[in-house]
Amino acid sequence: MSEDRKRSASPSDAALERAFEWLTLLNSGHARSADWTAYQAWRRTSRDNEAAAREAESLWDAIPDAYGQAAHAPSPAGRDKSRGWRVPATGALAAVVAVILLLWMPALERLQADYATDVSELRQIELPDTSRLVLDGATAVNTTFTGDTRRLRLLDGRFYTQVAPDADRPFTVDAGGLRMTALGTAFTVTRAGDRTSLVVEEHAVRVVLQDHPGTTARTVHRGEKLVYTSGKSMRVTQADLANVAAWRERLLVFRSKPLSAVISDLRRHISERIWVLDPALAELRVTGLIDLTHPDRAVRRLEQLLPVRAYRLPGLVILRSR
């Protein structure tokens, strides 16, 4: 085997983890010249360490896109750039702050909700009218119950509801620009960013746009799924009701679902942010099952289902092609 091929061999997980620890230190703003020297000495100790350092550096260079900030591992002041990277510590600090905001902003929104769940939490609620509500992880809902009104507002996440009959008080749900009115029914609503979906599991739901209440209402029947992208499109397809209900049993079941959509589901169940290094990977189709009773194993399951490898940084999981 040539020296080049040896160097390009995949490093061990232990060596790669150690390389990321080194880069985190070097990018912390507290690294000294001696730390850089020690890192260089460590990488020369073995071919495995050298391969790990090269791969970790390559991944670290891609982090600006994930954080929306400049973040590279620095070399000591005055060192020639050909021998290492150089960036102000403020870049690293900005990257860390960006990650903290990404992780905590949804939590802040949940604090303002009437009902909310933490990441990986599943919660059942009986509403004032005796309707049943099941909240998925990282979900936030506001409620309004008066003498003539029953209304839920989904801020983020997913819920399932079984609506108690009350002919004098319509049961409505507002989410992502949609207003959904139950027609004596059970259904699931999911909101993630500008995308909102409705799956009807019993009877039917009438749907209108909140900003255009005068438009023709659309009725979604049992076994149908409506997907709405805010300001762009609305479509109705057939739903797999068994798969839709699986999350209530702490399972995620996917049939040819884009990896980007799978990651959107997983964000309610694992605390790290998952980022795909190659945009083409986001379109990979996922078919399989993820057991949410062990959310810490979810990323490893993706590695089993797809030709990807996961790399962990504080608060962040990077996926790249194997």
ZIDALIN-V332733 format. One record per residue. N is the residue number from 0. PSI is psi in whole degrees, -180 to 180 (* if undefined). OMEGA is omega in degrees with one decimal (* if undefined). D_LAST is the distance of its C-alpha to the last C-alpha in Angstrom with 1 decimal. Layout:
n=N psi=PSI omega=OMEGA d_last=D_LAST
n=N psi=PSI omega=OMEGA d_last=D_LAST
This chain:
n=0 psi=135 omega=-179.5 d_last=20.7
n=1 psi=161 omega=178.8 d_last=21.3
n=2 psi=-38 omega=179.5 d_last=21.1
n=3 psi=-41 omega=-179.1 d_last=18.6
n=4 psi=-36 omega=177.3 d_last=16.2
n=5 psi=-42 omega=-178.1 d_last=16.9
n=6 psi=-29 omega=-177.5 d_last=16.3
n=7 psi=-4 omega=-179.6 d_last=12.8
n=8 psi=149 omega=-179.1 d_last=11.7
n=9 psi=133 omega=179.3 d_last=9.3
n=10 psi=163 omega=176.0 d_last=11.9
n=11 psi=157 omega=179.9 d_last=13.2
n=12 psi=-38 omega=-178.9 d_last=13.1
n=13 psi=-43 omega=180.0 d_last=16.9
n=14 psi=-39 omega=-179.7 d_last=16.8
n=15 psi=-40 omega=177.8 d_last=14.3
n=16 psi=-42 omega=178.9 d_last=16.6
n=17 psi=-38 omega=178.8 d_last=19.5
n=18 psi=-41 omega=177.2 d_last=18.3
n=19 psi=-35 omega=176.4 d_last=18.1
n=20 psi=-41 omega=177.6 d_last=21.5
n=21 psi=-47 omega=-177.1 d_last=22.9
n=22 psi=-34 omega=176.1 d_last=21.7
n=23 psi=-43 omega=177.3 d_last=23.2
n=24 psi=-49 omega=-176.8 d_last=26.4
n=25 psi=-24 omega=-178.9 d_last=26.6
n=26 psi=7 omega=-173.7 d_last=26.1
n=27 psi=-17 omega=-174.3 d_last=28.7
n=28 psi=-4 omega=-179.8 d_last=31.7
n=29 psi=5 omega=-177.5 d_last=33.2
n=30 psi=145 omega=176.2 d_last=31.6
n=31 psi=169 omega=178.2 d_last=34.1
n=32 psi=-35 omega=-179.4 d_last=34.1
n=33 psi=-32 omega=178.3 d_last=33.9
n=34 psi=-42 omega=177.2 d_last=30.6
n=35 psi=-44 omega=179.4 d_last=29.1
n=36 psi=-42 omega=180.0 d_last=30.7
n=37 psi=-38 omega=177.5 d_last=29.4
n=38 psi=-45 omega=179.4 d_last=25.8
n=39 psi=-38 omega=178.2 d_last=26.1
n=40 psi=-41 omega=179.6 d_last=27.7
n=41 psi=-43 omega=-177.0 d_last=25.0
n=42 psi=-24 omega=178.3 d_last=22.3
n=43 psi=-7 omega=-175.8 d_last=24.6
n=44 psi=-35 omega=-178.7 d_last=25.1
n=45 psi=160 omega=175.4 d_last=22.2
n=46 psi=-35 omega=179.3 d_last=19.4
n=47 psi=-44 omega=178.6 d_last=17.0
n=48 psi=-41 omega=179.5 d_last=18.6
n=49 psi=-43 omega=178.2 d_last=18.5
n=50 psi=-39 omega=179.1 d_last=14.7
n=51 psi=-42 omega=179.8 d_last=14.4
n=52 psi=-43 omega=-179.9 d_last=17.0
n=53 psi=-44 omega=-178.1 d_last=15.4
n=54 psi=-41 omega=178.9 d_last=12.1
n=55 psi=-41 omega=178.1 d_last=14.2
n=56 psi=-41 omega=178.9 d_last=16.6
n=57 psi=-44 omega=179.0 d_last=14.2
n=58 psi=-40 omega=-179.1 d_last=13.1
n=59 psi=-36 omega=178.3 d_last=16.8
n=60 psi=-23 omega=-179.5 d_last=18.0
n=61 psi=-9 omega=-175.1 d_last=16.3
n=62 psi=-31 omega=178.8 d_last=18.2
n=63 psi=-39 omega=179.2 d_last=21.3
n=64 psi=-34 omega=-179.1 d_last=20.0
n=65 psi=-40 omega=-177.5 d_last=19.1
n=66 psi=-17 omega=-173.8 d_last=22.5
n=67 psi=21 omega=-177.9 d_last=24.5
n=68 psi=165 omega=173.5 d_last=25.8
n=69 psi=128 omega=179.6 d_last=25.5
n=70 psi=104 omega=176.0 d_last=23.8
n=71 psi=155 omega=177.2 d_last=23.0
n=72 psi=129 omega=-174.4 d_last=23.7
n=73 psi=155 omega=167.4 d_last=27.2
n=74 psi=162 omega=179.9 d_last=28.9
n=75 psi=152 omega=-179.4 d_last=32.5
n=76 psi=134 omega=176.8 d_last=35.2
n=77 psi=-10 omega=-178.4 d_last=36.3
n=78 psi=143 omega=179.7 d_last=33.4
n=79 psi=134 omega=-176.4 d_last=32.4
n=80 psi=-24 omega=-179.7 d_last=29.4
n=81 psi=-16 omega=-178.0 d_last=28.1
n=82 psi=4 omega=178.4 d_last=27.6
n=83 psi=177 omega=-177.5 d_last=25.8
n=84 psi=161 omega=178.5 d_last=25.4
n=85 psi=129 omega=177.0 d_last=28.4
n=86 psi=147 omega=178.1 d_last=29.1
n=87 psi=149 omega=178.8 d_last=31.8
n=88 psi=-24 omega=179.1 d_last=31.3
n=89 psi=-29 omega=176.8 d_last=32.4
n=90 psi=-42 omega=177.8 d_last=29.1
n=91 psi=-42 omega=179.2 d_last=27.4
n=92 psi=-42 omega=178.8 d_last=30.1
n=93 psi=-39 omega=179.4 d_last=29.7
n=94 psi=-43 omega=-180.0 d_last=26.0
n=95 psi=-44 omega=178.5 d_last=26.9
n=96 psi=-41 omega=180.0 d_last=29.7
n=97 psi=-42 omega=179.5 d_last=27.6
n=98 psi=-43 omega=179.4 d_last=25.2
n=99 psi=-44 omega=179.3 d_last=28.4
n=100 psi=-42 omega=-180.0 d_last=29.8
n=101 psi=-36 omega=-177.7 d_last=26.8
n=102 psi=-31 omega=-171.6 d_last=26.9
n=103 psi=-22 omega=-179.3 d_last=30.7
n=104 psi=-45 omega=176.6 d_last=32.0
n=105 psi=-36 omega=-180.0 d_last=31.3
n=106 psi=-39 omega=178.2 d_last=33.0
n=107 psi=-39 omega=177.9 d_last=36.0
n=108 psi=-38 omega=179.8 d_last=36.4
n=109 psi=-30 omega=179.1 d_last=36.4
n=110 psi=-25 omega=-178.3 d_last=39.2
n=111 psi=-1 omega=-175.0 d_last=41.4
n=112 psi=156 omega=175.4 d_last=41.0
n=113 psi=-40 omega=177.0 d_last=43.5
n=114 psi=135 omega=-178.3 d_last=40.9
n=115 psi=155 omega=176.7 d_last=37.4
n=116 psi=154 omega=173.9 d_last=34.6
n=117 psi=170 omega=174.8 d_last=32.2
n=118 psi=132 omega=178.3 d_last=28.4
n=119 psi=1 omega=178.8 d_last=27.9
n=120 psi=142 omega=173.5 d_last=31.7
n=121 psi=127 omega=-172.6 d_last=33.4
n=122 psi=134 omega=176.7 d_last=37.0
n=123 psi=138 omega=-174.8 d_last=39.9
n=124 psi=140 omega=169.1 d_last=42.9
n=125 psi=120 omega=-178.2 d_last=46.3
n=126 psi=166 omega=-177.0 d_last=47.5
n=127 psi=-26 omega=-179.9 d_last=51.2
n=128 psi=9 omega=-177.2 d_last=52.0
n=129 psi=5 omega=170.6 d_last=50.4
n=130 psi=151 omega=-178.8 d_last=47.4
n=131 psi=138 omega=-179.2 d_last=44.2
n=132 psi=132 omega=174.9 d_last=41.1
n=133 psi=121 omega=-179.4 d_last=37.7
n=134 psi=133 omega=172.5 d_last=35.4
n=135 psi=176 omega=177.9 d_last=31.6
n=136 psi=152 omega=177.1 d_last=29.9
n=137 psi=48 omega=-178.2 d_last=30.3
n=138 psi=143 omega=179.4 d_last=33.0
n=139 psi=131 omega=-176.6 d_last=36.2
n=140 psi=135 omega=169.3 d_last=39.3
n=141 psi=151 omega=-176.6 d_last=42.8
n=142 psi=150 omega=173.1 d_last=45.8
n=143 psi=115 omega=177.5 d_last=49.3
n=144 psi=114 omega=178.7 d_last=51.9
n=145 psi=-169 omega=-179.1 d_last=55.5
n=146 psi=-27 omega=-178.7 d_last=58.5
n=147 psi=11 omega=-175.1 d_last=57.1
n=148 psi=137 omega=167.1 d_last=53.4
n=149 psi=110 omega=-174.4 d_last=50.3
n=150 psi=136 omega=171.6 d_last=47.2
n=151 psi=146 omega=173.2 d_last=43.7
n=152 psi=114 omega=179.4 d_last=41.5
n=153 psi=113 omega=179.9 d_last=37.7
n=154 psi=-39 omega=180.0 d_last=36.4
n=155 psi=152 omega=175.0 d_last=32.8
n=156 psi=-146 omega=-173.9 d_last=30.9
n=157 psi=143 omega=173.2 d_last=32.1
n=158 psi=158 omega=171.8 d_last=35.2
n=159 psi=140 omega=177.9 d_last=37.0
n=160 psi=143 omega=168.5 d_last=40.8
n=161 psi=117 omega=-169.2 d_last=43.7
n=162 psi=129 omega=175.5 d_last=46.6
n=163 psi=137 omega=-179.6 d_last=50.1
n=164 psi=137 omega=174.4 d_last=52.8
n=165 psi=95 omega=-173.9 d_last=55.0
n=166 psi=-24 omega=-176.3 d_last=56.7
n=167 psi=-12 omega=-178.3 d_last=58.1
n=168 psi=100 omega=177.2 d_last=54.9
n=169 psi=147 omega=177.6 d_last=51.9
n=170 psi=113 omega=-176.1 d_last=48.5
n=171 psi=154 omega=176.4 d_last=46.2
n=172 psi=129 omega=173.9 d_last=42.7
n=173 psi=130 omega=179.1 d_last=41.7
n=174 psi=125 omega=172.0 d_last=38.1
n=175 psi=32 omega=179.7 d_last=36.4
n=176 psi=-2 omega=177.4 d_last=39.5
n=177 psi=147 omega=167.0 d_last=40.3
n=178 psi=120 omega=-175.4 d_last=43.3
n=179 psi=128 omega=-178.9 d_last=43.1
n=180 psi=122 omega=-178.5 d_last=46.3
n=181 psi=138 omega=175.3 d_last=46.2
n=182 psi=57 omega=-178.3 d_last=48.6
n=183 psi=73 omega=-160.0 d_last=49.0
n=184 psi=173 omega=169.7 d_last=45.3
n=185 psi=136 omega=-175.4 d_last=42.1
n=186 psi=165 omega=179.4 d_last=38.9
n=187 psi=134 omega=176.5 d_last=35.6
n=188 psi=135 omega=179.2 d_last=34.9
n=189 psi=135 omega=175.8 d_last=31.6
n=190 psi=126 omega=177.9 d_last=31.4
n=191 psi=104 omega=-177.8 d_last=28.3
n=192 psi=-127 omega=-179.1 d_last=29.2
n=193 psi=11 omega=-178.1 d_last=31.0
n=194 psi=126 omega=178.7 d_last=30.0
n=195 psi=137 omega=178.3 d_last=32.4
n=196 psi=152 omega=178.5 d_last=32.5
n=197 psi=129 omega=172.9 d_last=35.2
n=198 psi=123 omega=-178.1 d_last=35.2
n=199 psi=122 omega=-177.5 d_last=38.7
n=200 psi=-20 omega=173.8 d_last=39.0
n=201 psi=140 omega=174.6 d_last=42.8
n=202 psi=-124 omega=-173.1 d_last=45.5
n=203 psi=163 omega=178.1 d_last=44.6
n=204 psi=134 omega=176.2 d_last=43.9
n=205 psi=133 omega=-173.6 d_last=45.5
n=206 psi=134 omega=171.8 d_last=43.3
n=207 psi=162 omega=173.6 d_last=44.6
n=208 psi=132 omega=-178.2 d_last=43.3
n=209 psi=-39 omega=-177.6 d_last=44.7
n=210 psi=-13 omega=-178.9 d_last=45.5
n=211 psi=64 omega=-175.4 d_last=47.2
n=212 psi=-18 omega=-178.9 d_last=49.0
n=213 psi=-8 omega=179.7 d_last=51.4
n=214 psi=161 omega=-179.0 d_last=48.7
n=215 psi=129 omega=178.7 d_last=48.8
n=216 psi=148 omega=176.3 d_last=47.2
n=217 psi=131 omega=178.6 d_last=44.5
n=218 psi=124 omega=179.4 d_last=44.7
n=219 psi=125 omega=-173.5 d_last=41.5
n=220 psi=171 omega=179.1 d_last=42.4
n=221 psi=135 omega=178.5 d_last=41.0
n=222 psi=5 omega=179.2 d_last=37.7
n=223 psi=154 omega=179.3 d_last=36.9
n=224 psi=127 omega=174.9 d_last=34.3
n=225 psi=131 omega=177.0 d_last=35.1
n=226 psi=128 omega=-178.6 d_last=32.4
n=227 psi=127 omega=172.3 d_last=33.8
n=228 psi=120 omega=-170.6 d_last=32.2
n=229 psi=122 omega=177.1 d_last=34.8
n=230 psi=6 omega=-175.2 d_last=37.0
n=231 psi=-65 omega=-171.5 d_last=34.9
n=232 psi=159 omega=174.8 d_last=34.8
n=233 psi=131 omega=179.2 d_last=35.8
n=234 psi=152 omega=179.2 d_last=35.0
n=235 psi=130 omega=178.7 d_last=35.8
n=236 psi=173 omega=174.2 d_last=33.9
n=237 psi=143 omega=-178.9 d_last=34.2
n=238 psi=150 omega=172.6 d_last=32.5
n=239 psi=97 omega=-172.2 d_last=31.2
n=240 psi=-33 omega=179.0 d_last=33.5
n=241 psi=-42 omega=179.4 d_last=32.1
n=242 psi=-36 omega=179.7 d_last=28.7
n=243 psi=-39 omega=-177.1 d_last=30.4
n=244 psi=-11 omega=-172.6 d_last=32.3
n=245 psi=-35 omega=-177.1 d_last=29.5
n=246 psi=-26 omega=179.3 d_last=28.8
n=247 psi=-13 omega=173.8 d_last=32.4
n=248 psi=18 omega=180.0 d_last=31.5
n=249 psi=42 omega=174.6 d_last=28.5
n=250 psi=145 omega=168.8 d_last=26.0
n=251 psi=124 omega=-178.8 d_last=23.6
n=252 psi=126 omega=-177.0 d_last=23.4
n=253 psi=136 omega=174.0 d_last=21.3
n=254 psi=103 omega=178.8 d_last=22.0
n=255 psi=47 omega=-179.3 d_last=19.9
n=256 psi=138 omega=180.0 d_last=19.8
n=257 psi=144 omega=179.8 d_last=17.7
n=258 psi=-36 omega=179.3 d_last=15.1
n=259 psi=-40 omega=179.5 d_last=17.5
n=260 psi=-36 omega=177.1 d_last=20.3
n=261 psi=-43 omega=178.9 d_last=18.6
n=262 psi=-39 omega=177.6 d_last=17.9
n=263 psi=-40 omega=176.8 d_last=21.6
n=264 psi=-42 omega=-174.9 d_last=22.7
n=265 psi=-24 omega=-177.3 d_last=20.8
n=266 psi=-18 omega=177.2 d_last=22.4
n=267 psi=-5 omega=-172.4 d_last=25.6
n=268 psi=-13 omega=175.3 d_last=24.4
n=269 psi=147 omega=-171.8 d_last=22.3
n=270 psi=-27 omega=-179.1 d_last=23.7
n=271 psi=152 omega=170.6 d_last=20.6
n=272 psi=132 omega=178.5 d_last=19.8
n=273 psi=128 omega=-179.5 d_last=16.3
n=274 psi=135 omega=-179.2 d_last=15.1
n=275 psi=121 omega=-175.3 d_last=12.4
n=276 psi=-45 omega=-179.0 d_last=11.5
n=277 psi=118 omega=-178.8 d_last=11.3
n=278 psi=-29 omega=179.7 d_last=14.4
n=279 psi=-28 omega=179.1 d_last=13.3
n=280 psi=-30 omega=-178.1 d_last=10.8
n=281 psi=-22 omega=-179.3 d_last=14.1
n=282 psi=-4 omega=176.9 d_last=15.5
n=283 psi=141 omega=-178.9 d_last=13.2
n=284 psi=132 omega=-177.1 d_last=15.7
n=285 psi=127 omega=174.2 d_last=15.7
n=286 psi=119 omega=-178.5 d_last=18.1
n=287 psi=-173 omega=-175.4 d_last=18.9
n=288 psi=138 omega=174.9 d_last=20.8
n=289 psi=124 omega=-178.5 d_last=20.2
n=290 psi=113 omega=-176.2 d_last=23.1
n=291 psi=-1 omega=173.5 d_last=24.4
n=292 psi=-16 omega=175.3 d_last=26.8
n=293 psi=72 omega=-175.2 d_last=24.0
n=294 psi=-25 omega=179.2 d_last=22.4
n=295 psi=-15 omega=179.8 d_last=20.7
n=296 psi=2 omega=-173.5 d_last=18.5
n=297 psi=-43 omega=-179.0 d_last=17.5
n=298 psi=-40 omega=176.5 d_last=14.2
n=299 psi=-35 omega=178.1 d_last=13.2
n=300 psi=-37 omega=175.7 d_last=14.3
n=301 psi=-38 omega=178.0 d_last=12.0
n=302 psi=-29 omega=177.7 d_last=9.0
n=303 psi=-34 omega=-175.3 d_last=11.2
n=304 psi=-24 omega=-172.6 d_last=12.1
n=305 psi=160 omega=176.2 d_last=9.0
n=306 psi=61 omega=-178.8 d_last=5.5
n=307 psi=161 omega=175.0 d_last=4.8
n=308 psi=139 omega=-177.3 d_last=5.5
n=309 psi=139 omega=176.2 d_last=9.1
n=310 psi=131 omega=-173.9 d_last=11.3
n=311 psi=133 omega=170.0 d_last=15.0
n=312 psi=167 omega=178.8 d_last=17.9
n=313 psi=116 omega=178.0 d_last=21.5
n=314 psi=5 omega=-173.7 d_last=21.7
n=315 psi=137 omega=171.0 d_last=18.2
n=316 psi=126 omega=178.9 d_last=14.7
n=317 psi=129 omega=175.2 d_last=12.1
n=318 psi=132 omega=174.2 d_last=9.1
n=319 psi=165 omega=-178.8 d_last=6.4
n=320 psi=144 omega=176.7 d_last=3.8
n=321 psi=* omega=* d_last=0.0
